[in-house]
Amino acid sequence: MTVYIDPPTWPGHGRVWSHLISDVSYDELHVFASELGAPARAFERDHYDIPSHRYADAVAAGAVEVSSREVVRLLHGAGLRRRKRAA
């Protein structure tokens, strides 16, 4: 099982966030996130939003550190990218 996380650089709700993804399946991602203690509400389309204070926990649990560009590349390559729909 390999999941990936980008650096916490995405601002929102008074915090800075990382994206946690899988390049295999959403099931794999949900299992990892659950074991990490991430709430289901943190899942957004194709990734989990992980607050910066939990970044080290995700890496210690086995998430591989990659760039934000690499996150997008991995999602596209796996066919798991789900873009936001236009309003």
MOPAC internal coordinates of N, CA, C and O (Angstrom, degrees):
PM7 1SCF
backbone

  N    0.0000 0     0.00 0     0.00 0    0    0    0
  C    1.4559 1     0.00 0     0.00 0    1    0    0
  C    1.5166 1   108.35 1     0.00 0    2    1    0
  O    1.2310 1   120.52 1   -55.85 1    3    2    1
  N    1.3260 1   116.61 1   124.15 1    3    2    1
  C    1.4537 1   121.07 1   174.97 1    5    3    2
  C    1.5163 1   109.34 1  -126.85 1    6    5    3
  O    1.2310 1   121.48 1   -54.21 1    7    6    5
  N    1.3070 1   114.78 1   125.79 1    7    6    5
  C    1.4568 1   120.76 1   171.00 1    9    7    6
  C    1.5265 1   106.87 1  -121.64 1   10    9    7
  O    1.2310 1   121.02 1   -19.81 1   11   10    9
  N    1.3064 1   115.65 1   160.19 1   11   10    9
  C    1.4585 1   121.65 1  -173.92 1   13   11   10
  C    1.5176 1   109.76 1  -127.91 1   14   13   11
  O    1.2310 1   121.05 1   -27.39 1   15   14   13
  N    1.3295 1   115.61 1   152.61 1   15   14   13
  C    1.4595 1   121.16 1   178.48 1   17   15   14
  C    1.5268 1   108.95 1  -140.17 1   18   17   15
  O    1.2310 1   121.06 1   -41.59 1   19   18   17
  N    1.3241 1   115.58 1   138.41 1   19   18   17
  C    1.4665 1   119.33 1   176.37 1   21   19   18
  C    1.5277 1   109.28 1   -97.16 1   22   21   19
  O    1.2310 1   119.83 1   -13.76 1   23   22   21
  N    1.3231 1   117.94 1   166.24 1   23   22   21
  C    1.4659 1   121.07 1  -178.14 1   25   23   22
  C    1.5347 1   110.92 1   -62.44 1   26   25   23
  O    1.2310 1   120.34 1   -30.75 1   27   26   25
  N    1.3101 1   116.96 1   149.25 1   27   26   25
  C    1.4660 1   120.12 1   178.31 1   29   27   26
  C    1.5331 1   110.87 1   -74.30 1   30   29   27
  O    1.2310 1   121.31 1   -87.75 1   31   30   29
  N    1.3254 1   115.10 1    92.25 1   31   30   29
  C    1.4714 1   120.27 1  -178.58 1   33   31   30
  C    1.5208 1   112.57 1  -129.31 1   34   33   31
  O    1.2310 1   119.68 1   179.79 1   35   34   33
  N    1.3348 1   118.21 1    -0.21 1   35   34   33
  C    1.4616 1   121.92 1  -174.05 1   37   35   34
  C    1.5228 1   110.24 1   -97.76 1   38   37   35
  O    1.2310 1   119.90 1   -68.59 1   39   38   37
  N    1.3485 1   117.81 1   111.41 1   39   38   37
  C    1.4653 1   120.41 1  -177.13 1   41   39   38
  C    1.5312 1   112.20 1   -77.91 1   42   41   39
  O    1.2310 1   121.52 1   -31.25 1   43   42   41
  N    1.3265 1   114.70 1   148.75 1   43   42   41
  C    1.4605 1   120.82 1   174.99 1   45   43   42
  C    1.5086 1   110.90 1   174.77 1   46   45   43
  O    1.2310 1   120.96 1   -42.03 1   47   46   45
  N    1.3036 1   115.77 1   137.97 1   47   46   45
  C    1.4692 1   121.77 1   176.35 1   49   47   46
  C    1.5348 1   112.53 1    55.96 1   50   49   47
  O    1.2310 1   120.59 1  -143.44 1   51   50   49
  N    1.3267 1   116.47 1    36.56 1   51   50   49
  C    1.4568 1   120.80 1   177.59 1   53   51   50
  C    1.5168 1   114.73 1    74.86 1   54   53   51
  O    1.2310 1   120.28 1  -166.86 1   55   54   53
  N    1.3256 1   117.08 1    13.14 1   55   54   53
  C    1.4641 1   121.94 1   179.72 1   57   55   54
  C    1.5255 1   109.51 1  -132.42 1   58   57   55
  O    1.2310 1   121.50 1    -2.41 1   59   58   57
  N    1.3216 1   114.74 1   177.59 1   59   58   57
  C    1.4600 1   122.05 1   173.57 1   61   59   58
  C    1.5244 1   106.31 1  -121.11 1   62   61   59
  O    1.2310 1   120.83 1   -41.77 1   63   62   61
  N    1.3529 1   116.01 1   138.23 1   63   62   61
  C    1.4503 1   121.45 1  -169.56 1   65   63   62
  C    1.5275 1   113.06 1  -124.69 1   66   65   63
  O    1.2310 1   121.61 1   -23.49 1   67   66   65
  N    1.3319 1   114.52 1   156.51 1   67   66   65
  C    1.4619 1   124.42 1   170.40 1   69   67   66
  C    1.5143 1   108.08 1  -113.03 1   70   69   67
  O    1.2310 1   121.25 1   -15.40 1   71   70   69
  N    1.3372 1   115.21 1   164.60 1   71   70   69
  C    1.4566 1   121.63 1   174.03 1   73   71   70
  C    1.5242 1   108.43 1  -111.17 1   74   73   71
  O    1.2310 1   120.86 1   -51.14 1   75   74   73
  N    1.3194 1   115.95 1   128.86 1   75   74   73
  C    1.4580 1   122.76 1   178.12 1   77   75   74
  C    1.5293 1   107.58 1  -108.01 1   78   77   75
  O    1.2310 1   120.30 1   -55.50 1   79   78   77
  N    1.3319 1   117.03 1   124.50 1   79   78   77
  C    1.4730 1   120.72 1  -175.32 1   81   79   78
  C    1.5268 1   111.23 1  -135.58 1   82   81   79
  O    1.2310 1   121.29 1   -13.66 1   83   82   81
  N    1.3240 1   115.14 1   166.34 1   83   82   81
  C    1.4580 1   123.05 1   169.69 1   85   83   82
  C    1.5223 1   107.41 1  -120.80 1   86   85   83
  O    1.2310 1   120.71 1   -29.68 1   87   86   85
  N    1.3190 1   116.25 1   150.32 1   87   86   85
  C    1.4640 1   119.65 1   173.66 1   89   87   86
  C    1.5271 1   110.15 1  -107.16 1   90   89   87
  O    1.2310 1   120.87 1  -165.22 1   91   90   89
  N    1.3516 1   115.95 1    14.78 1   91   90   89
  C    1.4566 1   121.05 1  -179.35 1   93   91   90
  C    1.5280 1   111.08 1  -116.35 1   94   93   91
  O    1.2310 1   120.56 1   124.36 1   95   94   93
  N    1.3533 1   116.54 1   -55.64 1   95   94   93
  C    1.4599 1   119.60 1  -177.19 1   97   95   94
  C    1.5242 1   110.42 1  -163.77 1   98   97   95
  O    1.2310 1   121.79 1   -20.86 1   99   98   97
  N    1.3187 1   114.17 1   159.14 1   99   98   97
  C    1.4629 1   119.08 1   174.10 1  101   99   98
  C    1.5267 1   109.97 1   -68.51 1  102  101   99
  O    1.2310 1   120.12 1   146.91 1  103  102  101
  N    1.3370 1   117.38 1   -33.09 1  103  102  101
  C    1.4652 1   120.17 1   178.30 1  105  103  102
  C    1.5231 1   110.61 1   -58.71 1  106  105  103
  O    1.2310 1   120.58 1   133.69 1  107  106  105
  N    1.3320 1   116.50 1   -46.31 1  107  106  105
  C    1.4623 1   120.98 1   178.26 1  109  107  106
  C    1.5302 1   110.15 1   -59.07 1  110  109  107
  O    1.2310 1   120.75 1   136.48 1  111  110  109
  N    1.3210 1   116.16 1   -43.52 1  111  110  109
  C    1.4582 1   121.27 1  -179.66 1  113  111  110
  C    1.5277 1   110.93 1   -63.46 1  114  113  111
  O    1.2310 1   120.10 1   135.42 1  115  114  113
  N    1.3311 1   117.41 1   -44.58 1  115  114  113
  C    1.4667 1   121.02 1  -179.12 1  117  115  114
  C    1.5312 1   111.53 1   -63.50 1  118  117  115
  O    1.2310 1   120.36 1   141.05 1  119  118  117
  N    1.3226 1   116.91 1   -38.95 1  119  118  117
  C    1.4612 1   120.15 1   178.51 1  121  119  118
  C    1.5245 1   110.12 1   -63.79 1  122  121  119
  O    1.2310 1   120.21 1   132.08 1  123  122  121
  N    1.3170 1   117.21 1   -47.92 1  123  122  121
  C    1.4631 1   121.12 1  -179.34 1  125  123  122
  C    1.5279 1   110.14 1   -61.26 1  126  125  123
  O    1.2310 1   120.48 1   132.84 1  127  126  125
  N    1.3291 1   116.69 1   -47.16 1  127  126  125
  C    1.4624 1   121.01 1  -178.60 1  129  127  126
  C    1.5228 1   111.18 1   -61.92 1  130  129  127
  O    1.2310 1   120.48 1   140.02 1  131  130  129
  N    1.3167 1   116.68 1   -39.98 1  131  130  129
  C    1.4624 1   120.59 1   178.40 1  133  131  130
  C    1.5246 1   110.72 1   -63.25 1  134  133  131
  O    1.2310 1   120.44 1   134.97 1  135  134  133
  N    1.3306 1   116.76 1   -45.03 1  135  134  133
  C    1.4670 1   121.06 1   178.41 1  137  135  134
  C    1.5220 1   111.21 1   -64.08 1  138  137  135
  O    1.2310 1   120.50 1   150.23 1  139  138  137
  N    1.3147 1   116.65 1   -29.77 1  139  138  137
  C    1.4654 1   121.89 1   177.65 1  141  139  138
  C    1.5332 1   111.05 1   -76.25 1  142  141  139
  O    1.2310 1   120.67 1   159.65 1  143  142  141
  N    1.3299 1   116.33 1   -20.35 1  143  142  141
  C    1.4591 1   120.89 1  -178.56 1  145  143  142
  C    1.5204 1   113.18 1    91.91 1  146  145  143
  O    1.2310 1   120.29 1  -164.28 1  147  146  145
  N    1.3303 1   117.05 1    15.72 1  147  146  145
  C    1.4674 1   120.62 1   178.05 1  149  147  146
  C    1.5280 1   108.82 1   -73.83 1  150  149  147
  O    1.2310 1   119.92 1   -46.40 1  151  150  149
  N    1.3180 1   117.76 1   133.60 1  151  150  149
  C    1.4693 1   119.50 1   179.27 1  153  151  150
  C    1.5240 1   111.36 1   -71.52 1  154  153  151
  O    1.2310 1   120.68 1   -28.12 1  155  154  153
  N    1.3263 1   116.30 1   151.88 1  155  154  153
  C    1.4635 1   121.25 1   179.77 1  157  155  154
  C    1.5212 1   111.52 1   -57.29 1  158  157  155
  O    1.2310 1   120.08 1   147.79 1  159  158  157
  N    1.3207 1   117.45 1   -32.21 1  159  158  157
  C    1.4692 1   120.70 1  -179.04 1  161  159  158
  C    1.5314 1   112.57 1   -66.68 1  162  161  159
  O    1.2310 1   119.97 1   167.62 1  163  162  161
  N    1.3379 1   117.66 1   -12.38 1  163  162  161
  C    1.4657 1   121.71 1   178.43 1  165  163  162
  C    1.5259 1   112.11 1   -79.76 1  166  165  163
  O    1.2310 1   120.40 1   171.59 1  167  166  165
  N    1.3510 1   116.84 1    -8.41 1  167  166  165
  C    1.4611 1   120.51 1   179.21 1  169  167  166
  C    1.5234 1   109.40 1   -82.79 1  170  169  167
  O    1.2310 1   121.10 1   -52.01 1  171  170  169
  N    1.3341 1   115.49 1   127.99 1  171  170  169
  C    1.4654 1   120.96 1   179.72 1  173  171  170
  C    1.5278 1   109.43 1  -132.90 1  174  173  171
  O    1.2310 1   120.69 1   -76.36 1  175  174  173
  N    1.3258 1   116.29 1   103.64 1  175  174  173
  C    1.4654 1   125.19 1   176.62 1  177  175  174
  C    1.5254 1   114.72 1    62.14 1  178  177  175
  O    1.2310 1   119.76 1   115.92 1  179  178  177
  N    1.3292 1   118.06 1   -64.08 1  179  178  177
  C    1.4649 1   120.99 1  -174.52 1  181  179  178
  C    1.5203 1   113.25 1  -142.24 1  182  181  179
  O    1.2310 1   120.33 1  -170.52 1  183  182  181
  N    1.3206 1   116.98 1     9.48 1  183  182  181
  C    1.4678 1   120.87 1  -177.42 1  185  183  182
  C    1.5273 1   110.39 1  -154.71 1  186  185  183
  O    1.2310 1   121.49 1   -15.17 1  187  186  185
  N    1.3162 1   114.76 1   164.83 1  187  186  185
  C    1.4626 1   121.33 1   170.06 1  189  187  186
  C    1.5196 1   107.92 1  -103.07 1  190  189  187
  O    1.2310 1   120.65 1   -40.86 1  191  190  189
  N    1.3173 1   116.36 1   139.14 1  191  190  189
  C    1.4540 1   121.82 1   171.59 1  193  191  190
  C    1.5245 1   107.30 1   -87.76 1  194  193  191
  O    1.2310 1   120.94 1   -57.34 1  195  194  193
  N    1.3106 1   115.81 1   122.66 1  195  194  193
  C    1.4682 1   122.45 1  -177.60 1  197  195  194
  C    1.5265 1   108.54 1  -116.84 1  198  197  195
  O    1.2310 1   119.78 1   -57.60 1  199  198  197
  N    1.3485 1   118.03 1   122.40 1  199  198  197
  C    1.4618 1   119.47 1  -179.55 1  201  199  198
  C    1.5346 1   111.48 1   -67.17 1  202  201  199
  O    1.2310 1   121.12 1   -27.39 1  203  202  201
  N    1.3113 1   115.46 1   152.61 1  203  202  201
  C    1.4656 1   120.68 1  -174.58 1  205  203  202
  C    1.5244 1   112.88 1   -55.40 1  206  205  203
  O    1.2310 1   119.95 1   146.50 1  207  206  205
  N    1.3237 1   117.70 1   -33.50 1  207  206  205
  C    1.4688 1   118.94 1  -178.37 1  209  207  206
  C    1.5308 1   112.52 1   -71.34 1  210  209  207
  O    1.2310 1   119.47 1   170.62 1  211  210  209
  N    1.3428 1   118.61 1    -9.38 1  211  210  209
  C    1.4699 1   122.44 1   177.47 1  213  211  210
  C    1.5371 1   112.31 1  -106.68 1  214  213  211
  O    1.2310 1   120.63 1   179.06 1  215  214  213
  N    1.3295 1   116.40 1    -0.94 1  215  214  213
  C    1.4712 1   121.31 1  -178.57 1  217  215  214
  C    1.5322 1   111.36 1   -55.95 1  218  217  215
  O    1.2310 1   120.17 1   128.70 1  219  218  217
  N    1.3113 1   117.27 1   -51.30 1  219  218  217
  C    1.4696 1   121.18 1  -178.34 1  221  219  218
  C    1.5232 1   110.81 1   -61.89 1  222  221  219
  O    1.2310 1   120.02 1   144.82 1  223  222  221
  N    1.3335 1   117.56 1   -35.18 1  223  222  221
  C    1.4651 1   121.04 1   177.57 1  225  223  222
  C    1.5253 1   110.53 1   -62.94 1  226  225  223
  O    1.2310 1   120.45 1   137.17 1  227  226  225
  N    1.3353 1   116.74 1   -42.83 1  227  226  225
  C    1.4624 1   120.90 1   179.73 1  229  227  226
  C    1.5296 1   110.87 1   -63.60 1  230  229  227
  O    1.2310 1   120.60 1   137.24 1  231  230  229
  N    1.3207 1   116.45 1   -42.76 1  231  230  229
  C    1.4683 1   120.74 1   179.27 1  233  231  230
  C    1.5285 1   109.79 1   -65.92 1  234  233  231
  O    1.2310 1   120.16 1   137.18 1  235  234  233
  N    1.3223 1   117.30 1   -42.82 1  235  234  233
  C    1.4642 1   120.69 1   178.94 1  237  235  234
  C    1.5339 1   111.38 1   -63.01 1  238  237  235
  O    1.2310 1   120.56 1   149.61 1  239  238  237
  N    1.3328 1   116.53 1   -30.39 1  239  238  237
  C    1.4676 1   121.37 1   179.20 1  241  239  238
  C    1.5260 1   112.02 1   -80.12 1  242  241  239
  O    1.2310 1   120.04 1   172.76 1  243  242  241
  N    1.3387 1   117.53 1    -7.24 1  243  242  241
  C    1.4541 1   120.35 1   175.05 1  245  243  242
  C    1.5156 1   116.62 1   120.46 1  246  245  243
  O    1.2310 1   119.56 1   179.48 1  247  246  245
  N    1.3247 1   118.44 1    -0.52 1  247  246  245
  C    1.4693 1   120.03 1   177.43 1  249  247  246
  C    1.5294 1   109.16 1   -67.11 1  250  249  247
  O    1.2310 1   121.12 1   -42.55 1  251  250  249
  N    1.3076 1   115.46 1   137.45 1  251  250  249
  C    1.4626 1   122.03 1  -179.62 1  253  251  250
  C    1.5281 1   108.93 1   -90.76 1  254  253  251
  O    1.2310 1   120.78 1   -50.93 1  255  254  253
  N    1.3204 1   116.11 1   129.07 1  255  254  253
  C    1.4586 1   121.55 1  -179.26 1  257  255  254
  C    1.5323 1   109.92 1   -77.30 1  258  257  255
  O    1.2310 1   121.36 1   -54.13 1  259  258  257
  N    1.3453 1   114.99 1   125.87 1  259  258  257
  C    1.4682 1   121.49 1   177.62 1  261  259  258
  C    1.5222 1   108.27 1  -140.02 1  262  261  259
  O    1.2310 1   120.69 1   -12.38 1  263  262  261
  N    1.3133 1   116.29 1   167.62 1  263  262  261
  C    1.4600 1   120.79 1   177.47 1  265  263  262
  C    1.5331 1   110.33 1   -74.98 1  266  265  263
  O    1.2310 1   121.00 1   -14.68 1  267  266  265
  N    1.3191 1   115.70 1   165.32 1  267  266  265
  C    1.4642 1   120.40 1   177.15 1  269  267  266
  C    1.5207 1   110.98 1   -63.33 1  270  269  267
  O    1.2310 1   120.28 1   142.82 1  271  270  269
  N    1.3145 1   117.06 1   -37.18 1  271  270  269
  C    1.4694 1   120.31 1   176.86 1  273  271  270
  C    1.5223 1   111.19 1   -63.42 1  274  273  271
  O    1.2310 1   121.05 1   141.70 1  275  274  273
  N    1.3173 1   115.60 1   -38.30 1  275  274  273
  C    1.4628 1   120.01 1   179.30 1  277  275  274
  C    1.5296 1   110.69 1   -66.58 1  278  277  275
  O    1.2310 1   119.74 1   143.90 1  279  278  277
  N    1.3143 1   118.10 1   -36.10 1  279  278  277
  C    1.4657 1   121.49 1   176.16 1  281  279  278
  C    1.5272 1   109.84 1   -56.77 1  282  281  279
  O    1.2310 1   120.63 1   131.01 1  283  282  281
  N    1.3108 1   116.40 1   -48.99 1  283  282  281
  C    1.4663 1   120.87 1  -179.17 1  285  283  282
  C    1.5273 1   110.22 1   -64.44 1  286  285  283
  O    1.2310 1   120.17 1   136.83 1  287  286  285
  N    1.3261 1   117.28 1   -43.17 1  287  286  285
  C    1.4610 1   121.24 1   179.52 1  289  287  286
  C    1.5266 1   111.00 1   -60.95 1  290  289  287
  O    1.2310 1   120.42 1   135.94 1  291  290  289
  N    1.3146 1   116.80 1   -44.06 1  291  290  289
  C    1.4653 1   121.22 1  -179.94 1  293  291  290
  C    1.5289 1   111.38 1   -64.24 1  294  293  291
  O    1.2310 1   120.39 1   136.95 1  295  294  293
  N    1.3283 1   116.85 1   -43.05 1  295  294  293
  C    1.4689 1   120.30 1   178.75 1  297  295  294
  C    1.5243 1   111.21 1   -62.43 1  298  297  295
  O    1.2310 1   120.57 1   134.63 1  299  298  297
  N    1.3282 1   116.51 1   -45.37 1  299  298  297
  C    1.4725 1   120.24 1   178.34 1  301  299  298
  C    1.5270 1   110.69 1   -62.09 1  302  301  299
  O    1.2310 1   120.45 1   134.20 1  303  302  301
  N    1.3153 1   116.75 1   -45.80 1  303  302  301
  C    1.4596 1   121.13 1  -178.33 1  305  303  302
  C    1.5170 1   113.27 1   -61.56 1  306  305  303
  O    1.2310 1   120.63 1   148.23 1  307  306  305
  N    1.3178 1   116.40 1   -31.77 1  307  306  305
  C    1.4640 1   121.25 1   179.93 1  309  307  306
  C    1.5291 1   112.45 1   -88.11 1  310  309  307
  O    1.2310 1   120.71 1   173.21 1  311  310  309
  N    1.3389 1   116.25 1    -6.79 1  311  310  309
  C    1.4591 1   119.76 1  -176.62 1  313  311  310
  C    1.5150 1   113.06 1    72.88 1  314  313  311
  O    1.2310 1   120.39 1  -157.60 1  315  314  313
  N    1.3292 1   116.86 1    22.40 1  315  314  313
  C    1.4664 1   121.65 1  -177.07 1  317  315  314
  C    1.5279 1   113.79 1  -105.71 1  318  317  315
  O    1.2310 1   119.70 1  -178.88 1  319  318  317
  N    1.3162 1   118.17 1     1.12 1  319  318  317
  C    1.4704 1   121.06 1  -178.44 1  321  319  318
  C    1.5205 1   109.84 1   -71.79 1  322  321  319
  O    1.2310 1   120.89 1   -53.29 1  323  322  321
  N    1.3219 1   115.90 1   126.71 1  323  322  321
  C    1.4611 1   122.62 1   174.88 1  325  323  322
  C    1.5247 1   107.73 1  -121.74 1  326  325  323
  O    1.2310 1   120.91 1   -71.68 1  327  326  325
  N    1.3104 1   115.87 1   108.32 1  327  326  325
  C    1.4617 1   120.82 1  -177.76 1  329  327  326
  C    1.5215 1   110.82 1   -78.85 1  330  329  327
  O    1.2310 1   120.77 1   -23.77 1  331  330  329
  N    1.3285 1   116.14 1   156.23 1  331  330  329
  C    1.4580 1   121.20 1   172.69 1  333  331  330
  C    1.5068 1   108.91 1   -64.00 1  334  333  331
  O    1.2310 1   120.67 1   -38.66 1  335  334  333
  N    1.2987 1   116.32 1   141.34 1  335  334  333
  C    1.4644 1   120.27 1   176.71 1  337  335  334
  C    1.5149 1   109.27 1   -84.79 1  338  337  335
  O    1.2310 1   120.76 1   -32.07 1  339  338  337
  N    1.3219 1   116.16 1   147.93 1  339  338  337
  C    1.4569 1   121.50 1   178.00 1  341  339  338
  C    1.5232 1   109.51 1   -65.61 1  342  341  339
  O    1.2310 1   121.01 1   -35.49 1  343  342  341
  N    1.3040 1   115.68 1   144.51 1  343  342  341
  C    1.4711 1   120.40 1  -177.86 1  345  343  342
  C    1.5053 1   112.24 1   -72.92 1  346  345  343
  O    1.2310 1   120.10 1   180.00 1  347  346  345

